[in-house]
Amino acid sequence: MTKVVGTFELSLNRRSRDQTLANWLYSELRTAILEGRLKAGVRLPASRDFAHRYHLARGTVVSAFERLQDEGYLTSHVGIGTWVSARVSTRESRRPESSGPPGYVRSVVSEYIVPKPLRDWVRLADCRPFRMSEPALTEFPAEVWGRIASRRARALRSWLAEKDDGAGYLPLRQAIAHYLGSSRGVRCEAQQVVIVSGVQQALDVLSRFLIRPGDPVWMEDPGYFGASIAFERAGARLIPVPVDADGLSVYAGIKACSSAKGVYLTPAHQFPLGVTLSLERRMEVLSWAARTGAFIIEDDYDSEYCFQGEPAPALQGLDRGSNVIFVGTFTKLLFPALRIGYLVLPSALLDAFVSFRRGLELRTFGFDQAVLCDFITEGHFGRHLRRMRELYARRSQALSDAGRRHLTGLLEISNTRAGLYTAALLQNGMPSRLAETRAALQGIETAALDRFTLKRPDPRGLLLGFAAFDEKAILRGVVQLAGALSRPARGGA
C-alpha cells in the first residue's frame, strides 16, 4: 500500500481530568482511525516530531503508539516509520445508512430547476468534433508562457507588492486598455478596466449590480444562455428581441418594451447566429439607451478572430453617453484554464462597482495576471492572435468544403467570418435537439440552436466548432455527422 505522510494538524479533543496523557492520546488516535479521519496507509510523524507538535513528552507519544501497534491499529518498521494499518476497518464502513439527507438538502434539490438550455446536453468525455468551446490548445506557445511564469515565480515581489485597488493587477489593466484602444476601437483608460475570472463572472456580478427584481432587460433571441441565466437569477424579466441578418432588431425591442432597464448584445459576432450588428442598428440602440438611460452590455467574446477584413469596431467606441459596459475574455483567445476576463466600465460607475465587487472577493489579482501582462507587453499575444487567425481561417474553410461535399441536403453551413464555431441550418426537416442527439450517438458533439432561444421557434440548426480540430479530424467528423443526419426525422432518435 502507498504510504501517505501525515503532515496535517490532527484535531484532538480536550483531555478529561481523570485521563492520563497516554490514555487520552491513545483514545484520540484510535477514534480518528476508526472514524476514517486517519485513513489506512497514512504515515504518522516521528514520535519526536509528534511530541513537539502537540507539546507532549516523547515518552507519552511512544507509549500510545506502541499500544496502538499491539492492537493492530498501527504498523511500524525501524527506519521506515509508523503508519495506519491496512487491516483496520473503519466505523464509516460499518455505519448504518441514514434515513436520508437533512431537510434543507431535500428542499434545495427538489426546488432546483435545471435551466432549459442545459437540460439533457450530451458532453462527451474527450474533445470531439465539433465541440465549440475549445481553441487550438496544441498550438498555444506553452514554452513561452512557461518561461514567463518561471521568471515571475522567481521574482514574487515584482507583482505581490502591487497595491490591490479592487480592480485587478494595474500593469495588466494598462496593457489591456492599450490593446483595446488600438485593436478594438475602445475608448478607455486603464482605471476603467476591471479584471474578472471570465465573461460568466462578469455577467453574474453585473446582473446583481445593475438589475433589481422585475426589471425588464432586452435579450437577443436566439442569444447566449449564460447571460439569460445570470439575468434571471438576479430577478430580471427577460424581453426576447429577434435577431435578423443585421443583428438585434431595435425596432422590435422598443415595440416590446421601450422602458427596458438595459440590453445584452454581441454586436461584433452575434452569438449564436454569427451576424454583425449593422451600423444603422448600432446608432439606433445607442440612441435608445441615451434617451432612456438604459445600460448596454457589449460582450466581445471572440471578435479578435476575424477571417475577412478587420474586426468590426466595438460599439463602445461609438458611445458618447457612458451607456456601454464592454466585456471581454482571454479564455477563448489563449486557453480555457486561464480564468481571466475584463470589464470596461464608464468612469462614473467604477467606484460603486468596485465596492460592490469587494463584497464578493477581497483579493482581485494574482499570479496568472502578472504572467499574462508580460505575455501581452512582450508581443507574444499579438503574434499568437495573428497565427491563430490564419489557422482558424483554414479550418473554417475545411469545414465549409467538407460540408458541401458530404452534407448537401442535410445541413447548410453558414459562411463564417469570425470566431471558433459556425451556425449550420438543417435542411432535412429534423428538429435541432433530435439532430444533436443523433450526432452524439455517432460520437459527434454539437449544440442544438434551440438551446439558445427564448421565444423564437426552433431555428432547426446546430452549432459546429472547428477551432480545435485539424483538417483530417474535421473531414472525419463531417462524414460521421452526415451519417447521423441521413436517417429520416420521424421515428425518434
N, C-alpha and C positions, 0 to 999 in steps of 0.2 A: 504493500500500500504506500502511496505517496505521502511523505511527511510534510506537513504544513507548519511552519514556525509560527507560534502564537505571539505576535508582537503587540497585540491589543491589550487594553486595560480590561480585566475581568471584573464585572460588577459583583461585589461581595456584600452580603447583608451584615448589619451590626451584630456584634457578639453579645449574647446574653450574659448576665453577671455570673450565672452558675456554670458557664462553659470555660474549659481551659482553651488556651490559644490553639493548641494542637488539635483538639476535638472540633473546635469551631472551623478551622481551616479545612480539616478532613471533610466535615459535613458540607461546607460550601462547595468544595471541588467535586465531591460525589454528586451533589444535586445538579451542578452545572453540566456534568457528564450525562446524567440520566435524562435531563431535560433537553439535551441536544445543543446546549449553548457552547459546550466544548465537544466538538464532533470527533469521531474516530479518525485517527491519523494526525490530529493537531499536536504539534510538539510544544511542550511547556518550556518556559525559560529555565535556565540552570538554577539550581536551588539558591545559589548566592545572589543571582540577579533577581530572582523572585522575592527573596527576603528583602533586598534593598528596595524594590519597587513598592512593597506593601508594608515596609517599616516593621519587619518581623525579625526574630532571631533565626539564623540559618538552621539551627537545630530543630526549631519548630517546623520549618518547611520540610526538612529531611524526614522528620517523624511522620508527617501527614502523607508525603509522597510514598514512603515505604509501606504504610498501612494500605493505601490505595493500590499499590502494586501487589501486595499479598492477596488482596481480594479480587484481583484481576481487572481493575479499572484502568491501571496504567501499565505500560511496558517500558523497561529501561535496559540500556546496554552501555557499558562503560565506554566512554569516548564518542558515543553517538548521541545520547541524550535520553530524555523521558517524553513519552507521548501517550495519548489516549489509545487504549487497546481497541483493536478492530473487532474484538469479540463482544464488546459491550452493546447491549440493545437498549435503546433509549425509551423513556416514557412516551415520547412523541409517537413511536411506532406502535405502542400498546394502548394509546389513549383512545377511548371510545369516540365514535363520530358524534359531533354535536348535533343539536336539533336543527341547525341551520345558521346562517349569518344573522347578525343583530338587525333590529328593526330598521335602523337608518339605512343599512346597506340594501335591504329588500325594497325600501321605499325609493331610494335613488335609482336602483336598477330598473324597477318596474315603471318609473315615470320617465326615464330617459328615452328619447326618440332619436334614432339614427337619422341624420339629415338625408333627405331624398337623394341628393347627388352621390352619396357614399354607400347607398344600400346595394348589397349583392355585387359589388365591384370586384372582379377577379383580378388579384395582383399576383402574378406568377413569381415563384421563388427567386429565379435569377432574371437578369435583364434580357428580355427577348424583344425582337421586333414586334410591335412598333411602340415601345414604351416612350411616352412623350416628354417625360420629366428629366431624362438623363442627357447630359452633354457628352462629348467625346473624351472620357476620362483618360484613356490611354495616350491622348495627345497633349495632356497638360504637362508643362515643364516642371515636373516634380523635383528634379535635381536642383534647379534654380531656386524653387521655393524652399527646399531643404537647406540650401546654403544660407539663405537669408534667415531662416528660422534658427539655424545653429548660431549664426552671428549675433542675433538678437538675444538668444538664450544666454550667451556668454557675457552679454552686457545688459543685464536686467535693469540697472539703474537708468539706462538710456530712455526707458519708457515708464518704468514704475514711478519715477519721480514726477511724471507729468500730473498736473492738477486735474482732478476729476470734477468737471463742472456739470455733470449730469447729462451731457450730450455726446460723449464718446471721446476717443483719442483725437486731440486737436490737430496734430500733423496729418492724420488720415482725413479728417474733415476738410482741411485745406487742400489736400490732393484731390478729393472728390469734387470740391467746388471748382477747382481749376479744370478738371476733366469735363464736368457737366457744362461749364461755360463754353469751352472750346468745341466740344463734340456734340452736345445736345441742345445748345442754344438756351440753356437755363440761366436766368439772371439771379445770382445769389452770391452771398459772402459765406465764408467758412462758418461764421457764427450761426447761420440759418440751417446748417446741416446737423442732423441728429442721427447717430448710429443706432441701429436696431439689429435684431438677430435674423431678420428676413422680412419679406413682404407680409407674411401672415401675422407676425407680431406687430408690424406697423399697422395693419388693418384692425387688429384686435384692440390695440391701445387707442388708435384714432377713433374707433367706433364708440368706445366707452367715454372718451374725452369730449367728442363733438355731439353725440346723439343722446336725447332723452326719450324715455318710453313713449311710443306713439308718434314720434317724429317721422314724417314721410321722407323717403330717400329714393331717388331715381336709381335704377339698376339696368344695365344693358341686358337685353333679352334676345338671344342667349348671352350669358356672361359668366364671369369667374365665380364659381360657387364658394370659394374661400371668403370672398367679400360678402356675399349674401348671408353666409352663416354667421360671420362676425357681426354684421349689422343687426340681424335678427336677434342674436343673443344679447345685444345691447338694447333691445326693445324697439327697434325701428320698424316702421311699416313700409315694406318694400313696394315701390311703384315700378312694375315692369315696363320698360321702354323699348320698342322694337329697334332692331339693327338692320340696316339695308346696305346696299353697295357703297354708300357714303358714310357709313357708321351710324351712331345713335341718332334717332330722329328727334331733334329738339322740339319740333312742332308737336309730335305725338306726346312728348313728355309734358309740355305746357298744357296740352289739352287734358291729359290725365290728372295732373296735379301741378298747377303753376306755382304753388306756395311750398314746394318741397324744400326741406332743410338743406339738401345737398345732392350731389350726384357722384357716382363712381364711374370712371372712364378708363378705357385702354385705347387711347386715340392713335398711337403710332402703329400698333399692330393688334387689332381688336381680338380679344380672347372670347370665344374660340374660332370665329369665322375668318380672322386674318385680314380684314379690310382696314383701310386707313381713313380716319375721320377727315372729311374734306375741309378745305379752308373755310368755306361758307358755314359749315356746321360748327367749326371751331369758334368763329366770330359770334354765331348765334348763342352758343352755350355760355360764352364769356359775357355776352350782353345780358342774358337772362340772370346769371349769377350776380353780376354787378347791380342789376336792378332790384333783385330780391334779397341780396345779402347772403346768398347760399354759398356753401363750400363746394369745391370741386377736388376730388381725389384723383390725381392722374397717376395711374400705375404704368410705369415704363419698364415692364418686366424683361423684355428681350429685344428691344428695338435696335440695339447695337449690331445685331446680326442681320444686316440688310444686304441682300444679294444684288439688287438692281438700283444703281444710283446711290444717293446719300440717304441716310435715315431721315424720316420726317422730323422736323424740329419739334421740340417739346411745346406743348400747349402753354406751359408755364411761362415761356419766353414771350408770349403774346399778352399775358395778363398784366393789366395796369391797376387792378383793384384789389390785389392781395387775396384773391378768392381761391387760387390754386395751391394745393398741397401736393408736392411731387414725391413719388415713391419709387425707389429702385432697389436692385439687389445684385450681389456678386455671385449668388448661388448658381445661377444658370450660366454665367459667364465664365466661371472658373471651375468649382467642383461643389457638389451638394453639401458635403460635410463642413464647408466654410459657411458658418451661420452669420453672415454679415450683410445687412441691407442698410438703407438710409432713407431719411425723410428730408425734404427741403421745405421748411415752414416759412410763412410770412413772418417778418421780424416782430410784429406786434403780438403774435401768438406764442412766441418762443418761450418766454419766461413761465407762462401758465402751463404750457405743455411739459416743460422740463420738471416743474414742480409736481405735476400730476404723475409723471413717469417715475419720479423718485419714490413714490408710494408703492411701486411695483418692483423695482430693483435699485439697490443702492449703489452698486458698482457697475459702471456703464462702459468701461473699456478694459481690454485685456491683451494677452499676448498675440492672438491672431490679428488684431487690429494693427499692431506695430509691424508685424510681418507684411501684411497687405499694403501698408503705407509704403514700405520700401519697394515692394513689388511694382507698385504704380510709379513712384517717383524715379525709379531707376530705368524705366522704359519697358520692363518685361510685360506689363499689362497690355500696352498698345501693340507690341509685336504679337502677343498671343491672340488678341482680337483680330488682327489682320489675317493671321494664318488660319484661324478658325472660320472666318467669313468665306475664305476660298474653299476650305474643306467642306463646310456645310452646304455651300452652293453646289458642289459636285454631288454630294449625297442627295440633296433635294432633287437635282436633275436625274439622278439614277432612279429615284423613286417614281418620278413622273414618267420616265422612259419605260420602266418595268410595268407601271400601271397601264400604259397604252397598249403594251404587248399582251398582258395577261388579265386585265380587269375590265376590258371593254364590255359594256352592257351590264356590269356588276357594280362598279364603283368608279366615279369620276373624281379624280384628284385635282384639286384646285391649283392654280398657278401661284406657287409660294414665292413671296418676295422677301421674306424675313423670318427669323425665328428658328426654333428647333423642331417644329411639327407642321403638319398641314391638315386642313379640313378636307374630307372627301365625302361626296354625296352618293348615297345608294341609288342605283338605277334599276334594281330588281324588285322593288316594292317591299323590301324587308324592313321592319322597324329597327331602329337603332339598337335597342337592347338585345334583340334576337341576333343581330349581326355581331355584336360584341361577344355574346355567349358562344356563338358558333366559332368565332375566331379563337376564343380561349380554349375551346375543346381541341383545336388544332395546334395549341402551343403558341398562339399569337396574341399579344397583349395590345388592346386598343381601348379607346374611350368613346362610349356612345354619346352622340351630340345631345340627346335629350337629357343627359345628366346636368346640362348647363342651362336648361330653360326654366323660366318661372311660369309664364302664362302661355307662351308660344307653343303651338302644336309641335310634335316631334319633327325635327328637320330631316330625319331619316339620313343619318350620316355617321361617320366615325372620324376620330382624330388619330392621325398616324405620326408618330415621332420618327425622325430619321437621323438625328444628330449622332447618336451613339453607335451607329451601325455602318460598316463598310459596304461597298457596292455589292459584294457577293452575298452578304447577310441580307441586304435589302431585297435582292432578287429572289433568294430562297423564301423570304418572308412573304413577298407578293404572291409567289406561286402557291404557298400554303393558304394564304388568305383567299385567293381565287377559288381554291378547292372548298374552303369553308362556306363561301357565299354562293356557290353554284347550285346548291340544293334549293328546291322551291321553298318559298317563305312559309307556306301553310304546313301544318303538321307539327309545329313546335320546334324546339331546339334539337 
